[in-house]
Amino acid sequence: MSDQQHRDAALAAALKRAADGAARRVVPAPPAEVAVRGRRRRGRTLAAAAATAVCVLGATGALAALGLRPDPPAVPATRPSPAPSTSYPAPIPSPIPSLTPTAFPSSVPPPPIGSRNP
């Protein structure tokens, strides 16, 4: 027997002695206590399953509600109008009154649209 095998055999014997000693000192729990532990564990398992089911149903309902929403109205397919140029300042109103009348006298009807003024 080699030196390594001798050490392995000694270690195995020591482990068996320790296991036998521990087995003699171990006292199993009474059956009533084991049954109580089992009921508690089943209760925790059932509570975890119920909580998981509630989360899955809630997430499914939320996703279904999001999927059933109506589509937003479509935006018209037009090109955006260009922004007004800011390179030139706005014209300043003239203090001189305009010579063009802004209203027709009540006795003369306005000319038809598209006709030329004499």
Secondary structure, DSSP 8 states (H G I E B T S, - for coil): --HHHHHHHHHHHHHHHHHHHHHHH-----HHHHHHHHHHHHHHHHHHHHHHHHHHHHHHHHHHHHHTS-----------------SS------SS--SS-SS--TTS----TT----
